[in-house]
Amino acid sequence: MVMFTLLRAAISSLFPARREPQVDEGDRQPISEEDLWGEINDSCPRMSFEQRRLWDMVKIMPEKWAFDQKTSHGTWVVAILGRTVIRYDDADWGGFVLSLWTRHGVIDADFSSEASLEDKLQIMASYFNTTFSGPPDK
């Protein structure tokens, strides 16, 4: 038994135990679809009536879209209105962002900072609340 223990100690010194790579705190893992649904479900009770009505009109089943500027793993799009999408940005601290697109499945650019889903819906709703008096007089 003593010989076995000495042999194991000698081998251990020659071949140190394999260690898992250290993950830098700045590195973020992509959010899973399950966790994304958790974010969405947490947001719904906080939505105003107007935000909830808009959400019911623009929401889609979450889809992974390409956005090469920040991530190589894609980004989750959760709503589409015209050429604007609401996507979840997990490349930075995590939050929802308004982005522009011209080809389905590809984000062109962001035009807002990260915030809650209900904040992004409020921005979208404000598009419709601007004063419009009709066509110009001729």
C-alpha positions in Angstrom: 0.0 0.0 0.0 2.9 2.4 0.8 4.4 1.7 -2.6 1.2 2.5 -4.3 0.9 5.9 -2.4 4.5 6.8 -3.3 3.9 5.8 -7.0 0.7 7.9 -7.1 2.5 10.9 -5.6 5.4 10.6 -8.1 3.0 10.4 -11.1 0.9 13.4 -9.7 4.1 15.5 -9.6 4.9 14.7 -13.2 1.3 15.2 -14.5 -0.5 17.9 -12.5 -4.2 17.8 -12.3 -6.0 19.5 -15.2 -7.5 22.8 -14.2 -10.6 24.4 -15.8 -9.8 27.6 -17.6 -10.5 30.7 -15.6 -13.4 32.8 -17.0 -12.8 36.5 -16.9 -15.6 38.3 -15.2 -16.0 40.5 -18.2 -16.8 37.5 -20.4 -20.5 36.9 -20.7 -22.2 33.7 -21.8 -25.1 34.0 -24.2 -28.5 34.0 -22.5 -30.4 30.8 -22.9 -33.9 30.8 -24.4 -35.3 29.7 -21.0 -33.6 32.6 -19.2 -34.8 35.0 -22.0 -38.4 33.8 -21.4 -37.8 34.5 -17.7 -36.8 38.1 -18.5 -39.9 38.5 -20.7 -42.3 37.0 -18.2 -40.8 39.2 -15.4 -41.5 42.3 -17.6 -45.1 41.6 -18.4 -46.6 42.5 -15.0 -44.7 45.8 -15.0 -46.1 46.9 -18.3 -48.7 49.6 -18.5 -51.9 48.9 -20.4 -50.6 50.7 -23.5 -47.3 48.9 -23.4 -49.0 45.5 -23.0 -51.3 46.2 -26.0 -48.3 47.1 -28.1 -46.4 44.1 -26.9 -49.3 41.8 -27.9 -49.1 43.3 -31.4 -45.3 43.3 -32.0 -44.0 40.2 -30.1 -42.7 37.2 -31.9 -41.4 33.9 -30.7 -37.7 34.6 -29.8 -35.4 34.1 -32.9 -31.6 34.2 -33.1 -30.5 36.9 -35.5 -26.9 37.7 -36.6 -25.2 40.8 -35.2 -21.5 40.5 -35.9 -20.5 43.8 -34.3 -20.7 42.6 -30.8 -21.3 38.8 -30.6 -20.5 35.8 -32.6 -23.3 33.8 -31.1 -26.1 35.9 -32.4 -28.8 37.8 -30.5 -32.3 37.1 -29.5 -35.0 39.2 -31.3 -38.3 39.3 -29.4 -40.4 41.9 -31.3 -40.6 43.5 -34.7 -42.3 46.7 -35.7 -41.5 47.9 -39.3 -37.7 48.1 -39.6 -37.2 48.2 -35.8 -36.7 45.2 -33.6 -36.4 44.7 -29.9 -33.5 42.4 -29.1 -31.9 41.2 -26.0 -28.3 42.3 -25.7 -26.3 39.9 -23.6 -22.9 41.1 -24.9 -22.7 43.9 -22.4 -24.6 43.9 -19.1 -27.8 42.4 -20.5 -30.9 44.2 -21.4 -33.3 45.0 -24.3 -32.2 47.3 -27.2 -34.0 48.8 -30.1 -32.2 47.9 -33.4 -32.6 48.5 -37.1 -32.8 45.8 -39.7 -33.1 45.7 -43.5 -32.8 41.9 -44.1 -34.7 39.4 -42.0 -32.4 37.7 -39.6 -29.6 40.3 -39.6 -29.3 43.3 -37.3 -27.9 46.4 -39.0 -27.4 48.8 -36.0 -28.5 49.7 -32.6 -30.1 53.1 -31.9 -30.8 52.8 -28.1 -29.0 51.8 -25.0 -29.9 48.7 -22.9 -33.0 49.0 -20.7 -36.0 47.0 -19.6 -38.5 45.5 -22.1 -41.2 47.8 -20.9 -39.0 50.9 -21.4 -38.3 49.9 -25.0 -42.0 49.3 -25.6 -42.7 52.8 -24.2 -40.3 54.3 -26.8 -42.1 52.4 -29.6 -45.4 53.5 -28.2 -44.2 57.1 -28.3 -43.9 56.8 -32.1 -47.6 56.6 -32.3 -48.3 59.3 -29.7 -46.7 62.1 -31.7 -49.1 64.7 -33.0 -50.2 64.1 -36.5 -52.6 66.6 -37.9 -53.1 64.9 -41.3 -51.7 65.7 -44.7 -50.3 69.1 -45.3 -52.6 71.8 -46.8 -52.3 72.5 -50.5 
